[in-house]
Amino acid sequence: MATAAWFLTGPTGVGKSAVALCLAERLGAEIISVDSMQVYRGMDVGTAKPSVADRQRAPHHLIDVVAVTEPFDAAQFVRRAGQAEEAIRARGRAPLFCGGTGLYFRAYLAGLGAAPGGDAVLRAGLEELPLSALLAELEAGDPVAFARIDRQNRRRVVRAVEVLRLTGKPFSAQQAAWSATTPDPAAPAPTVYGLTRAPAELRPRLEARVEEMFRRGLVEETRGLLAQGLAGNRTACQAIGYRQVLEHLAGQRSLAQTITLVKHRTWQYAKRQMTWFRHQMAVQWLTIPPGEPPEAVADRLQAGGRLV
């Protein structure tokens, strides 16, 4: 059985998971989740985590691997994904990487060098924090950078805190760790397929998915995670949906206002994802027209279809 790796990405809500399941069943593949939030146990509804039935159709990896109180970064993803790919290949099966966290894709495929690229969800959360809070976090976590940085340059401060959170260590201490992830430059670059939809179709899909998440108990799930220590995880608590519900539970806005805000933030995130992928990675895009089922998209991917 062929063991060539597949890589499938695209914005949130585009339909990646359904297509990946079709491909996995056809190829005898196992899915490696490339999602920075599905790694957390208990963050199920708000991350659109694969259902038990989906996981029975094809094995999934890098889902539910850490508690909401534990840190998780791109370096851990690279290590765990490498272990998963090796085990999948040892079973004679194909690894199928699927998700929307561009930073993790780039880390795994191209290495990150001395500093990681941006993370759209984390960056959006940091940009909403006051400068004083960002500086306090930077001083505590990376005093060397704090001493050198222009503290009036908000953009640079946000970037410094972003790097600190993504790596869990100051810039001066991370170079050796990242160098180990740099791939062989002589190796052929794999093909990364990306799925996209017209904005007029994607946005209603996202809004419907947000409404479904709240119907399925996103507020109750967040309340339970809060009791488990979610608020103490500076990365996990910034996840779209969870952050806004935490603010709702703190009395900052009504439930109806929260749902509206989550829809808006989700749409913004999807647009940022597309911008990131188009500028940071070589992706072979496939546009999904209205009504095309996952099986037909999988057919086109297997045929090597290009942008439509």
N, C-alpha and C positions, 0 to 999 in steps of 0.2 A: 504494500500500500504506500502511496506517495507520502512523503513527509515534508514537502516544501511548505514554508511558512506563508501565511496570509496575513495581511494587515488591512484593517477596515476602520475608517473613521468618518467624521462628519459632525455637524452641530447637534446639540441636544434635541431629542424629539424627532429626528429625521427618519427613524426606522431602522437604525443599525442593528439592534439586537435581533429583530425578527429575521432580517436577511442573514445575519451570522448564524442563526440556528439552522436555517435552510442549508447554508454552505457546510456547516459542521456535519449535518446528517449525510450529505452527499459525499463529502470528502473523507469521512471517518476522522474528523478533527475534534480537538478539544479547545475550548475557548479560554483565552487569557484576557481577563478584564483589564482594560487600560482606563481606569476611572479612579480619580484621587479620593472619592468619597465612598464608593462601594466597598472599599477595604474595611470600613468600620462596621463592627457588629452592632446591630440594632438600628442602623440608619437605612431602613428598608424602603418605606413608602416614598420619602422625599428624594431618594436617589434612583427611583425606578429600577430597583434591583431585580434581577431575574427571579421569577417565581420558582417554587419547588418543581412544578411541572416542566418548566423550561430547563432546569438543571438536570432533570431526568432524561430529557431529549439529547443533551450533550453535556459532558463534564465541563465545569467552569472552575477557573483558578483565580486567585487574588481577590476573592470576595469573602468578606467576614474574617479577615486575617488579624485584625487588631481591635482592641477595645476603644471606645470613644475617648478614653483618658490617655491613650498612647499616641506619641507622635508618629507620623509616617511621611516620608519624603521621597524624592525621585531616586535617591541612591538606594533606598530600600526596595523601591519598585524594580530597579534594574537587577538587583541581586535576586529577589524572589522570582521575577519573571524569567530570568536566566535558568534558575533551578527548575521552574515549571516546564520551560521549553525542553530542557535536557531530558526530563522524565517522560514527557509526551513522546519525544522522538525515540526514546528507549523502548516504548511500547509499540513503535511502528506506526504511530499516528501523526497527524499534521497539527501543528500549533496554529491557532487562528487568533490573532490579536485584535480585539474589538473595543473601542471606546472613544471618548471625546477629549481626554486630557492630553493636549498636544505636547506639553512639556515631557510627559512620560514617554510618548512615542519618540520624541527627538532624543531623549536621554538614552533610550534603548538602542536606537538605530544609528545615531551619529555621535553619541557622547556629548558631554556638556562642557568640557574644558574646565576652566577655573571657576566659572559661575553659571548657575542655571538660567534658562530663559524665563520669561514671565509666565505667570499662571493667572488666567483671566478672572477666576472666581476670587482668589486671594487678593489680587490687585484691586478689584472692585470694593472689597471689604475694607482694605487698608485706606483707600482714598476717601472713605467716609469718616475715618477717625481724625480727631483733632491733632494738629502738629505736635502739641505738647505730649500727648500719649505716645505717638510714634517715637519721639526723641527719648522718652523715658525707657521705652522698650529697647531701643537701640543701645542706649548707654548701659543697660543691664546685660544685654546679650553680646554686644560687640563693642567694648569700650574703645578699642583701637580705631574702629571706623567712626565712632561717635566723636573722637578727638579730632579727626581729620576732615569730617564732612562739613559742607556748607549748610549750617542748620536752618538757614532761611530758604533753602532750595527744597521745597516740598517734594518735587518729583524725585530728587536724589535720595531724600530721606525715605520715601515710600519704597524705592527700589532696594535700599540697604536693608530695611526691615523685611521686605519680601524675600530676599536672598537668605536672611537669617532664619526665617520660618521654614523655607523650603528645604534647607540643608540641615538645620538644627545646630549649626556651628558657624563661627565667624569666618569671613573670607580667608583670613590668613591660615586657618586650620583645615580648609577643605580641598586644597589643590591636589594633595596626594590621593584623597579618596575618589575625586572625580576622574583623575587620569587613568585609573584602572578601568573605567567604563568606555574609554575611547576605542572604537572598533578598528579593525585592520583597514587602512585606507586603500589597500589593493583589492579588498573584497568587493564584489559587485553590489551595487545599491539595490535593495529590494523594492518592489512596487508597492506603494501605499495607495489603496483605493479609498476615495472619499465619496460619500453620498450627500446629495444636496437636493433641495426642493425650492420652488419659487417662493419668495417671501409671502405672497398672498395666500399660499397654502400652508406654509410652515407655521406662521404665527397663530392661526386658529387651532392648529394641532397642539401647539404648546399651551395655549390658553385652556383647551379642553383637558389636557393632561394635568395641568395645575388644579383645575376644578375636581378632577377625579382623585388626585392625591389628598385633597382636603376631605372629600367624601369617604376615602378609605382610612382616615384617621391620622392625618399628619400632625394635627394639634396634640392629640393624645400621645402619639409616638414621641414627639418633641418633649412633652412634659415628662415622660418616662426617662428619656435620655438626659434631661436636665437633672433628674434625681441621681443618675449614674455618673454625673460629672462632665457632661457635654460642655458646659460653659467654661470649663478650665482648659479645654483644648482649643488653642487660639486659631488653629486651621479648620477643624471640623465645625466649630460653631459659626464659621463664616459661610458655610454652604448655603446656596440660595434655597429659600424655603425655610430652612431651619433658623437662620438668623432672623428672618422677619417674624416667624412664629415666636421665637424667644422674646422679641420686642413686644409682640402682642400679649404674651403671658405676663410681661412686666408692666402692662397697662399703657403702652405707648400709642396703640391705635386699635380700632375695632377689628373684628374678624373680617368683615366685608372689605375694609380698607386694606387689611393684610393680604387677602386673596388678590385684590387688584394690584398691589405692589409686587407680589411674587410673580404675577403674570408679566408685569413690566420688566422686572429684573431678569426673568428667564429669557425674554425676547432680546434684551440687551446682551446677555451672555451668549446667546446663539450667534448674534452678529459679530461679537468679539471673537468667537471661535473661528468663524469663517475668515475673518481678517487675519487672525494669527496663522492659520494653516496656509493661506495664500501667500503670506510673506515669509514664513519660517520653514516650510517644508515643501518638498516636491510631491504633489499629490495628483493622482489621476482621477479626475472627478467624473461622477455619473449623476446626472439629474434624474430624479424620480418624477415622472408625470403623475397627475392626479389619477387615483384609482389603480395604479399598477401594483399588483400583489408582490409580496416579498419573494415568492418563487420566481417571478419573471425578472426581478432585479438580480437575483442570484444567477439566473441564466445568462444575463448580459455580463455580469462580472466574470463568470467562467469563460465567456467568449472573448474577454479582454476588451469590452466596450469602453469607449472614451466619452468625453464630455458631450452631452446632448443639448 
